[in-house]
Amino acid sequence: MPATKKSASSKPKSTASKSTSKTPTVVPHAAVIAAVQTEIERLVTTSDLPRATLEAFSQFILRQVYPPQPLSIKELQKAIYQHFEVANATELKKSGSFKLASSGLGKLSLSDPEDCKKIYRRLIGVLPEEEGEVGYGCINGINIFKYDLPWRVFGLDPEKATDEDIKTAYRNLSKIYHPDIPNTGDDKIFQKINIYYKSLTEKFEQWQ
Amino acid sequence: MAIVFVSSNKLADFLKISLEQLKQIEEEFDRIPDDKWELIKGKDYRVVNKVREYTQTGAHAIYLYLKAHPDFINPDPKDIKKWFVDKKKHTQRAFVDHKILGNSTSLIRRQDDYWLSVSDVIAILGTRRDYFNKIIKSLIAKNLMIQDIHYTRFAGSENVYISRLGIYNIAIGMRDLITQANRKEWCRDVAERISPQIDLIIKQIEARHKEIEWAKKLAKKRDKNLCKVTRMICHSLTVHHLYSEAYYPKIAASLSNLITLSSEIHNHFHQWMGGTNKPCTIEDFINYIFEYYPEHQSLLLWLEQQKVSLGSQQPVGSGSDHVLYLPLKRITENH
């Protein structure tokens, strides 16, 4: 999926995080998703609206109506223990791998959900409630200030993408986020995009 | 991989028998050759100071003997097994630590992290360049090799350095791709040990620099706080390394390598040498004294004595560099 322009609001919406563990999980019914897809197809053929914009907008609406259920503290802890192949917090604290992988995250408390989320983001993956996030710093549903997922940000499949695909995706993003672009240009975002581009096109065979 | 041995004492404890009983069992094993109960020297045990030390197979054979004889308390084999597993783990980790220690001369602190060169990382992992490239490719595809987080190039250099997190990712990536069990364990241990071992190296380098400062204090005390050349009390007394600290770090904390000088003489010597950045040796200082203070026979004699005591020295860059002798600024300054 190509990049979406950042929304007018400068801060990400926090509707998803308002969900509590007591709220039952509500997922969009398959029929709803199918209806949205059908409507997108209709709009693409009957109007000039680009598919990517429509898809991004539909995802945004679906997230507002069906906010993803955040992981409970126990689920977060379990995922972290599994990642480091340990049974409990005591073993985790002794793990050299954990100390290294969590370095730079400051003093962490495993009973604090926010600290667990920091570890989860860095090591395990995208938190369900942050999947498809929109707002400042979010490109293709990923908040680049929370996650370093260049392939997702570039909207590319690492197994299939060619160097030319990477270049094209980079150019497309540059057209939005280059600091010289009025309204959407952003130096901080563009710096990240640049690093991602260099990382994806790195000539590691020549490393010395 | 080193073989792990358990002492007779420890094995007797595990098996809940006395040392005497263990010796009787050993005799029983040795009594009839080629029977059901057999212990092979070299494979099942070794003898140190006339006492046997057992391998895991040897310990297991004794355990089976006890199990087959109901007059003994049936011991729990899990305890022995756990002991061997833990011991093997510690031994392997010691090997990994040693490998890291011997392959970290590129260690440098930048951007609030410690980094190692590509060649050092390849050596620590004990892999080939083509396999290393394969791992990097797979990590890039998984968003796990990102510039300035996992690898970087420092200003003015084309050389690539890998962060501790980068090394961790490479080691885990290798562990997941490799099929050989012992190589998998090695990679897992590199991931586990890279950071604590670098921390230990840093502490050791810092401790060495404290030793140098301490040696300088001792040198002043030895020289009675006088300039060794002028034999005068001076306001600014400095301690000079006869073999320069930067080029001969291995003897930087040696008292024989230190001499107290007035700052005037110290500066003059280095100017005579062509600048403070130029490497100097004890031979240079002897030549300097010959030229400017030839009458100072006792000093020349003392210098000759220090020269003999210090022996032949090789400067850094001559192939014997070691991470523990890196300059402090390399691992503390954040560029």
Interface residues (C-beta under 8 A of the other chain):
Chain A: S95 G96 S97 K99 L100 A101 S103 G104 D148 L149 P150 W151 R152 P158 E159 I195 Y196 K198 S199 L200 E202 F204 E205 W207 Q208
Chain B: D112 D113 V118 S119 N133 I136 K137 I140 A141 K142 N143 M145 I146 Q147 D148 I149 Y151 E158 N159 V160 R164 L165 Y168 A191 E192 R193 I194 S195 P196
